Amino acid sequence: MSKRRHPTSLRTSGEDIAVSRKAPDTPQTRSAAYRLAFADDEFMTSEDTRGVRFQLEYLKPEFRLREHGINSTVVLFGGARIPEPGKPAWAAKNETQRKNLEAASRYYEEARKFAQYASQTSASLGYKEFVVTTGGGPGVMEAGNRGATDMGAPSIGLNIVLPHEQAPNLYVTPDLSFNFHYFATRKIHFLMRAKTVAVFPGGFGTLDEFFEALTLIQTGRMDKIPMLLFGKEFWTKVINLDALAEAGTIAPDDPNLFTVVDTAEEGWDVVRQFYNLPQMGEPSPRGD
């Protein structure tokens, strides 16, 4: 993005930032008023420029994804607290949580394998379609990016700044590792290219992301795509959309907008049939 698309003799904004910072030290040059508007952190982070920041958070990932020719994605949502099998449940606050989180580590493996299936298909399409995308953090997100790495495929991470900093997991493709301030712009990038959404067990954030996508499909604001809920035992305890249908607050067939599956094979078979993709056999990971 730093390269000029068109030859020009005009000075760049970057050049002028450098020059302005070399100005003589005077009361005038030290004043915030003198700073170039786009190089003034105080101005750019003010309440009045919030709309500009929204636009920038949309445009920066959009430009980079276009540069990489990425047309469609497979989005994996799920809990940051779910550990890799054999690793301790670092987020557990008591013994019950520890046991449950360690048991849930099987979803780490299913997310990793599901991402392998997606990346195998993506490879056959030049890594332009079905590119694995996650929230960029630990747990299920790490598993998704790791599955892509297993196959030598690129993957996207859409991180967000949280009070306890969320660092990108080490499997996200560095050039596709983004960071957001606004949940709203992050959600746009999760869904605007999504050809599949796979939702693994998680907490409030996962539920928010699931219901956001479900609402967009239900209201016709988004095309129907495969919406997969991984973990029948988990989700039947957590949500009961059939009860909403019985109550009349959603349409009787709205629970059919998603499919509950337990394994990566089941999930990818739903995607393959929906898009009429060829059967490709078991993924062959390159190994750790």
C-alpha positions, 0 to 999 in steps of 0.5 A: 500500500505504500507504493504509488499507483500513479507516477506524479511529481507532487510531494507525498504526505509522508515526505511532508510529515518528515519535513514538518518534524524538522521545523525550527523549535518555536512556540508556533511549531510546538503548538498542536495547531501547526501539526499536519491534520493526518499526523496529529494523534490528538486530532485523529483520536478526538471524538469529532473524527470518529467517523474518519477512524471508522472509515480508516479501519474499514479501508486498511484491511480492505485494501490489503485483502484486495492486494492479495486477491482474496475474494472469499473466506471461511470464518471460524468463531470460538472460545479463546479459552479452549486449550490445545489437547494436552495443554493446561486450561490456563483460563480455568477459575476452578476445578469444574472449569478446568475439567470442562475446558480440558474436555473441550480441547477436542474442539481445538482439534476439530477447528484445526482440521476444519481449517485444513479442509478449507485450506486444501480447497483454497489451494486448488483455487489459488488461495483466492477463495475459502481463505481461513479467517479468525479473530486472530487470538488463542484457543479456537482462533489459533487452531483455525490459523494453525490448520491453514499453516499446516497446509502451507496456506495463508490465513487472516487474523482480525484482532481487536484491542482489549483491556487485557491485550490480545496478541495475534497467535503465531500462525496468522499470516503476518501480512494478513494480521490486522488490529481493530479498535471498533468491533463494528468495523471488525464484524464487517470484515468478518462477514463481507467475504464469508462463504462459510461461518463455523461456530465452535464453543465459546463465550459472550463474544462467540454468541455475539458473532453467531447471532450477528451473522444469523440475524443478517441471514434471517433478515435477508441482509446477507445471502444464505451460506453454510452456518455451522455450529460445532458441538451438539452437546454444548450448543443444546445446553446453551441455546434452544432456538426451537423454544423461540420458534414455539413461542412465535418470536422467530419463524418456524423454519429459522432454526434451519438457517444453521446446521449442528455438526460434531466433526470437521468431516461433517462440517466440510461435507456440508460446505462441499455440498452447498457449493458443489465442490469436488471431493478432495480426500483427507488433507495432508498437513505438512506437519508442525 
